[in-house]
Amino acid sequence: MLHKVKSAGGKKESEMEYGPFAYFDGKIIPIEEAKVSIMTHSFNYGTGVFEGIRGTWNKKDQELYIFKLREHYDRLLRNCNIIRVQPPLDLDEICDVTVKLCAKNGFKTDIYIRPLIYKSHYSVSPALHGTDELAIYVLPFGDYVNTQGLRCMTSSWRRVMDNAVPCRGKIIGAYANSALAVTEAHDAGYDEAIVLREDGTVSEGSAMNLFMVRDGTLITTPLTSDILEGITRESIIELAENELKMRVEVRPIGRTEMYICDELFFTGTGAKVAPVIEVDSRLIASGETGPMTRRIQKLYLDVMQRKVPKYRKWCVPVYRKRKSKVAAPKKRAAARTKRR
Ligand SMILES: Cc1ncc(COP(=O)(O)O)c(C=O)c1O
């Protein structure tokens, strides 16, 4: 069952479908009761951190699989240190409560899970003191972008620098930058924005990392290019190297290099693997999804559905009875790839 929730002010155009239950104030409660005051610090200053996690419905298994649940929460808990919020639950507890929340919502469709840890106190001072809260809500979620081929523009907005407003983690306030870039692209008739750094090299999309193919090599921008440390990015590097035997290079990408490359695609929890077929009115190669992108896209979608035995550990079932907590910490450490 789904609930339609109107935004504050009850404007019809903001209506969206959400799961009927949320985690708020230490409990799973009806979503209508999960409310914050307009005086909340993070509402005023963007002081908090969030995650975006996908669950994929596998019709054959009649099961909902959450992709890299522990890895997402590991990132969230680490990012708390950037914006100085205290997580009220540890990694095991937050994974467990998320699985329970998903089960309680009863989805039999692809979903998106949105946890937030935020400054919950009331204060006019932006200083990072005061209390923190955890909230989690869930919504049904299909394709976030068109995964057949995106037309993009280079944004006139520069990517926020990591040492201005940290963009390495999902800091709430930093998403004003993404909002400006993607809205400009939509207003100009494009599907998405590609955002450059202050030095003019490529950073990423508004909510996705970028990969390019040149002469058979898969290339992506380094973690020091003011990008989010993307979990899909890390997964794609691992799958491309270990399963598809592709050569992967992590290095800066110049703007005009995108115009002359062989293939270009975004990766992200929302975007999954989304081919970019045009940038700044220039077709990328023939203007169609390239062969390497296609192979990566297929493998990634199979992995998310828990169809690839070696990578089943990346998918956490929601409804199947679990003997213990979500994956053992030891396994989690083994599952981590080297960060590049
Ligand atoms: C700015 C930004 N870059 C990249 C990504 C992709 O990261 P991930 O693959 O962890 O979803 C996201 C999405 O979460 C994002 O918001």
The ligand as an SDF file (V2000), in Angstrom:
LIG
                    3D

 16 16  0  0  0  0  0  0  0  0999 V2000
   26.7600   14.0770   -6.5620 C   0  0  0  0  0  0  0  0  0  0  0  0
   26.6710   12.6030   -6.7570 C   0  0  0  0  0  0  0  0  0  0  0  0
   27.6440   11.9910   -7.4560 N   0  0  0  0  0  0  0  0  0  0  0  0
   27.6280   10.6650   -7.6730 C   0  0  0  0  0  0  0  0  0  0  0  0
   26.5950    9.8710   -7.2020 C   0  0  0  0  0  0  0  0  0  0  0  0
   26.6240    8.3940   -7.3980 C   0  0  0  0  0  0  0  0  0  0  0  0
   26.9190    7.7620   -6.1790 O   0  0  0  0  0  0  0  0  0  0  0  0
   26.3630    6.3180   -5.8340 P   0  0  0  0  0  0  0  0  0  0  0  0
   26.8450    5.4310   -6.8940 O   0  0  0  0  0  0  0  0  0  0  0  0
   26.9670    6.0060   -4.5160 O   0  0  0  0  0  0  0  0  0  0  0  0
   24.8990    6.4210   -5.7880 O   0  0  0  0  0  0  0  0  0  0  0  0
   25.5380   10.4770   -6.5070 C   0  0  0  0  0  0  0  0  0  0  0  0
   24.3970    9.6910   -6.0530 C   0  0  0  0  0  0  0  0  0  0  0  0
   24.2500    9.3250   -4.9540 O   0  0  0  0  0  0  0  0  0  0  0  0
   25.6030   11.8640   -6.2460 C   0  0  0  0  0  0  0  0  0  0  0  0
   24.6300   12.4690   -5.5410 O   0  0  0  0  0  0  0  0  0  0  0  0
  1  2  1  0
  2  3  1  0
  2 15  2  0
  3  4  2  0
  4  5  1  0
  5  6  1  0
  5 12  2  0
  6  7  1  0
  7  8  1  0
  8  9  2  0
  8 10  1  0
  8 11  1  0
 12 13  1  0
 12 15  1  0
 13 14  2  0
 15 16  1  0
M  END
$$$$
